[in-house]
């Protein structure tokens, strides 16, 4: 894989390169359930064992890549823990990596793509449409567990891929920085109880581009039932065409000559938003990993509803 390629790869490319020596395919699924009105993340290795793309190894986003010591839920683990996890998967610094999940909309896959990029790995891409697109096209699957030989992964933290709470505070009055809220519109407007944080609403000045919009802009305001129906009719879980995607972000007032910071509830939908931004050439785009879970918990920070 050459430098400066799209962070997305299509299913036909992967199907042709399944046997490439050194290629590491990572299955990283993420699920959640509601407990007491709040979202609780969990992994389901059994789904992976039942069926996955041939040769894919598995890692749990909640159990292996989320920092249990951080008071903010689902924050990415630190460099040493991340390096150890990648080493267990057989991912070295020079390994070409394809990541996917089973949600249609790339959530966990985009988050692992971001984490690998943040920790200095350049040769990583997300399977466009993920496992659902792969299955839709009747491509091969296999069952069982794969345990590769361990290797060494050396993390190289790249600060330009992450935004802290302090960075976001500094961006509130900075006209050359766009904040992108990747949550559904009702959460952005404060019209629903927030599953992923304390208070309802959004960071002041943020522009709402729900993550699902990256598949089809028309899905931004659709209900979950409508989304399922429209995706079925669309016959694809891939990102929208590049011109359609560019128009979506342009119409929201974003420009590639400015910086962008994406956030959501706990950094997954925002990773999908960041994936779209990088696909469109927003080279100065970052992820606010703490996202709404961290921001809303700090009563000193402003919240906006509209």
C-alpha positions as CSV (number, residue, x, y, z in Angstrom):
1,X,0.0,0.0,0.0
2,X,1.4,3.4,-1.0
3,X,1.4,6.5,1.0
4,X,-1.5,9.0,0.7
5,X,-4.0,6.4,-0.5
6,X,-7.6,6.5,0.7
7,X,-8.1,5.0,4.2
8,X,-10.9,2.9,2.7
9,X,-10.4,-0.3,0.7
10,X,-13.2,-2.1,-1.2
11,X,-14.2,-5.7,-0.8
12,X,-13.0,-6.7,-4.3
13,X,-9.5,-5.6,-3.4
14,X,-9.5,-7.6,-0.2
15,X,-10.9,-10.7,-2.0
16,X,-8.0,-10.5,-4.4
17,X,-5.4,-10.1,-1.7
18,X,-6.5,-12.6,1.0
19,X,-3.4,-14.7,0.5
20,X,-0.9,-11.8,0.4
21,X,2.0,-12.7,2.7
22,X,2.2,-10.4,5.7
23,X,-1.3,-8.9,5.3
24,X,-3.1,-8.8,8.6
25,X,-6.9,-8.6,8.6
26,X,-8.4,-7.6,12.0
27,X,-12.0,-8.2,13.0
28,X,-12.9,-5.7,15.7
29,X,-16.6,-5.8,16.6
30,X,-18.3,-3.6,19.2
31,X,-21.7,-3.8,20.7
32,X,-23.6,-2.0,23.4
33,X,-26.7,-2.5,25.6
34,X,-28.6,0.0,27.7
35,X,-28.4,-0.3,31.5
36,X,-30.2,2.4,33.5
37,X,-30.5,4.6,30.5
38,X,-26.8,4.5,29.8
39,X,-24.8,2.7,27.1
40,X,-22.6,-0.2,28.2
41,X,-20.1,-1.5,25.6
42,X,-19.3,-5.2,25.3
43,X,-17.6,-7.7,23.0
44,X,-18.9,-10.9,21.5
45,X,-16.0,-13.1,20.4
46,X,-18.6,-15.9,19.7
47,X,-19.8,-14.0,16.7
48,X,-16.3,-13.9,15.3
49,X,-15.7,-17.6,15.9
50,X,-19.0,-18.4,14.2
51,X,-18.0,-16.6,11.0
52,X,-15.4,-14.1,9.8
53,X,-13.4,-13.2,6.7
54,X,-10.8,-15.8,6.0
55,X,-7.6,-15.2,7.8
56,X,-8.9,-12.5,10.1
57,X,-7.8,-12.3,13.7
58,X,-10.0,-10.9,16.4
59,X,-9.6,-8.2,19.1
60,X,-12.2,-6.9,21.5
61,X,-12.7,-3.1,21.5
62,X,-14.3,-3.1,25.0
63,X,-12.3,-5.8,26.7
64,X,-8.8,-5.3,25.2
65,X,-8.6,-1.7,23.8
66,X,-10.5,0.3,26.3
67,X,-8.6,1.7,29.4
68,X,-10.3,0.3,32.6
69,X,-8.3,2.8,34.7
70,X,-9.6,5.9,33.0
71,X,-12.6,7.5,34.7
72,X,-13.9,8.4,31.2
73,X,-15.5,5.2,29.8
74,X,-14.2,3.5,26.7
75,X,-11.0,5.6,26.3
76,X,-8.3,4.0,24.2
77,X,-5.6,2.2,26.1
78,X,-2.1,3.8,26.4
79,X,0.8,3.0,24.1
80,X,2.3,0.1,26.0
81,X,-1.0,-1.7,26.3
82,X,-1.9,-1.0,22.7
83,X,1.5,-2.2,21.5
84,X,1.1,-5.5,23.4
85,X,-2.3,-6.0,21.9
86,X,-1.1,-5.5,18.4
87,X,1.9,-7.7,19.0
88,X,-0.5,-10.5,20.1
89,X,-2.3,-10.1,16.8
90,X,0.9,-10.5,14.8
91,X,0.8,-6.8,13.7
92,X,4.3,-5.3,13.4
93,X,5.1,-1.8,12.4
94,X,5.5,-2.7,8.8
95,X,2.4,-5.0,8.5
96,X,-0.2,-3.9,6.0
97,X,-3.5,-4.0,8.0
98,X,-7.1,-4.1,6.9
99,X,-9.7,-3.6,9.7
100,X,-13.4,-4.3,9.6
101,X,-16.5,-4.7,11.9
102,X,-20.0,-6.1,11.4
103,X,-22.1,-3.0,12.0
104,X,-22.3,-1.8,8.4
105,X,-21.4,1.7,9.4
106,X,-17.7,1.4,10.4
107,X,-17.5,2.2,14.1
108,X,-15.1,-0.1,15.9
109,X,-13.2,-0.6,12.6
110,X,-12.8,3.2,12.2
111,X,-11.7,3.5,15.8
112,X,-9.0,0.9,15.5
113,X,-7.9,2.6,12.2
114,X,-7.6,5.8,14.2
115,X,-5.7,4.2,17.1
116,X,-3.2,2.5,14.8
117,X,-2.7,5.8,13.0
118,X,-2.4,7.7,16.3
119,X,0.2,5.2,17.5
120,X,2.3,5.6,14.4
121,X,1.2,2.9,12.0
122,X,0.7,4.2,8.4
123,X,-0.3,1.1,6.5
124,X,-3.8,0.6,7.7
125,X,-7.2,0.9,5.9
126,X,-10.8,0.2,6.7
127,X,-12.9,-2.3,4.7
128,X,-15.6,-0.2,3.1
129,X,-19.0,-1.7,4.1
130,X,-17.3,-4.2,6.5
131,X,-18.5,-7.7,7.1
132,X,-22.1,-6.8,6.1
133,X,-21.0,-5.7,2.6
134,X,-18.7,-8.8,2.3
135,X,-21.7,-11.1,3.1
136,X,-24.0,-9.1,0.9
137,X,-21.7,-10.0,-2.0
138,X,-21.6,-13.7,-1.0
139,X,-17.9,-13.7,-0.4
140,X,-16.2,-16.5,1.5
141,X,-16.3,-16.9,5.3
142,X,-14.7,-19.2,7.8
143,X,-15.3,-20.3,11.3
144,X,-13.0,-20.8,14.3
145,X,-10.3,-18.8,16.1
146,X,-7.0,-17.7,14.7
147,X,-4.0,-17.2,17.0
148,X,-1.0,-15.8,15.1
149,X,2.6,-15.9,16.2
150,X,3.3,-12.8,18.3
151,X,5.5,-10.0,17.0
152,X,6.8,-6.7,18.2
153,X,4.9,-3.5,17.7
154,X,6.6,-0.2,18.7
155,X,4.2,2.7,19.2
156,X,5.2,6.2,18.0
157,X,2.6,8.6,19.4
158,X,1.5,11.2,16.8
159,X,-0.3,14.1,18.6
160,X,-1.7,15.4,15.4
161,X,-4.3,12.6,15.5
162,X,-5.8,13.4,18.9
163,X,-7.6,16.3,20.6
164,X,-7.9,16.6,24.3
165,X,-10.5,18.4,26.3
166,X,-8.1,21.4,26.6
167,X,-7.7,21.4,22.8
168,X,-11.5,21.5,22.4
169,X,-11.8,24.3,24.9
170,X,-9.2,26.3,23.0
171,X,-11.1,25.7,19.7
172,X,-14.3,27.3,21.0
173,X,-13.2,30.8,20.0
174,X,-11.0,29.7,17.1
175,X,-12.6,30.5,13.7
176,X,-10.2,28.2,11.8
177,X,-11.2,25.1,13.8
178,X,-14.5,23.2,13.1
179,X,-16.0,21.0,15.7
180,X,-18.0,18.1,14.2
181,X,-20.6,16.3,16.3
182,X,-21.2,12.9,14.8
183,X,-24.2,11.9,16.9
184,X,-27.8,11.6,15.8
185,X,-29.6,15.0,15.4
186,X,-31.9,14.4,18.4
187,X,-29.0,14.0,20.8
188,X,-27.2,17.0,19.2
189,X,-30.3,19.2,19.8
190,X,-30.8,17.9,23.3
191,X,-34.1,16.4,22.5
192,X,-33.4,13.0,23.8
193,X,-31.8,11.5,27.0
194,X,-28.1,11.1,26.2
195,X,-27.1,7.5,26.3
196,X,-23.4,8.3,26.3
197,X,-23.1,11.2,28.7
198,X,-24.6,13.2,31.5
199,X,-26.1,16.4,30.2
200,X,-27.9,16.7,26.8
201,X,-26.9,18.9,23.9
202,X,-23.7,19.5,22.1
203,X,-20.4,21.5,22.4
204,X,-21.1,25.1,21.5
205,X,-20.5,25.9,17.8
206,X,-20.3,22.2,16.7
207,X,-21.7,21.3,13.4
208,X,-23.9,18.1,13.3
209,X,-23.0,15.5,10.8
210,X,-24.3,12.2,12.1
211,X,-22.0,9.3,11.3
212,X,-24.7,7.5,9.4
213,X,-24.6,10.4,6.9
214,X,-21.4,9.1,5.6
215,X,-23.2,6.1,4.1
216,X,-26.1,8.1,2.8
217,X,-26.8,11.8,3.7
218,X,-30.5,11.1,3.5
219,X,-30.2,8.8,6.6
220,X,-29.2,11.6,8.9
221,X,-32.7,12.3,10.2
222,X,-34.2,8.8,9.6
223,X,-35.3,6.5,12.5
224,X,-33.5,3.3,13.1
225,X,-36.3,1.3,11.4
226,X,-36.1,3.7,8.4
227,X,-32.4,3.4,8.2
228,X,-32.6,-0.4,8.0
229,X,-35.2,-0.3,5.3
230,X,-33.3,2.3,3.2
231,X,-30.0,0.5,3.6
232,X,-31.7,-2.7,2.4
233,X,-33.1,-0.8,-0.6
234,X,-29.8,0.8,-1.3
235,X,-28.1,-2.6,-1.4
236,X,-24.8,-1.3,0.0
237,X,-23.1,-0.5,3.2
238,X,-20.3,1.4,1.6
239,X,-19.5,5.1,2.1
240,X,-21.4,7.5,-0.2
241,X,-19.7,8.4,-3.4
242,X,-16.8,10.9,-3.0
243,X,-18.6,13.8,-4.7
244,X,-21.8,13.2,-2.6
245,X,-19.7,13.0,0.6
246,X,-17.7,16.2,-0.3
247,X,-21.0,18.1,-0.9
248,X,-22.3,17.0,2.5
249,X,-19.3,18.4,4.4
250,X,-19.1,21.5,2.2
251,X,-22.8,22.2,2.8
252,X,-22.1,22.1,6.5
253,X,-19.5,24.8,6.1
254,X,-16.4,22.7,6.5
255,X,-13.3,23.3,4.4
256,X,-10.1,21.3,3.9
257,X,-8.0,24.4,4.6
258,X,-9.2,24.5,8.2
259,X,-8.7,22.1,11.1
260,X,-11.5,19.8,12.2
261,X,-12.1,18.0,15.5
262,X,-14.6,15.1,15.5
263,X,-16.5,13.9,18.6
264,X,-19.5,11.8,19.5
265,X,-20.5,9.9,22.7
266,X,-17.4,7.8,23.3
267,X,-15.2,8.1,20.3
268,X,-16.6,5.5,17.9
269,X,-19.1,7.4,15.7
270,X,-16.5,10.2,15.7
271,X,-13.9,7.8,14.4
272,X,-16.2,7.1,11.5
273,X,-16.6,10.9,11.0
274,X,-12.8,11.2,11.1
275,X,-12.5,8.4,8.6
276,X,-14.7,10.4,6.2
277,X,-12.8,13.6,6.9
278,X,-9.5,12.0,6.1
279,X,-11.0,10.3,3.0
280,X,-12.0,13.8,1.8
281,X,-8.6,15.3,2.3
282,X,-9.0,17.0,5.7
283,X,-5.4,16.4,6.6
284,X,-5.7,18.5,9.8
285,X,-8.5,16.5,11.4
286,X,-8.4,14.9,14.8
287,X,-10.4,12.8,17.2
288,X,-11.6,14.1,20.6
289,X,-11.3,10.7,22.3
290,X,-13.0,11.8,25.5
291,X,-16.0,13.1,23.5
292,X,-19.3,13.8,25.1
293,X,-18.8,11.4,27.9
294,X,-15.9,13.6,29.2
295,X,-17.3,17.0,28.1
296,X,-20.8,16.6,29.6
297,X,-19.4,15.3,32.9
298,X,-17.5,18.5,33.5
299,X,-20.1,21.0,34.8
300,X,-17.8,23.9,34.3
301,X,-17.9,23.4,30.5
302,X,-20.6,25.0,28.3
303,X,-23.4,23.0,26.6
304,X,-25.6,24.2,23.8
305,X,-29.0,23.0,22.7
306,X,-30.8,24.0,19.5
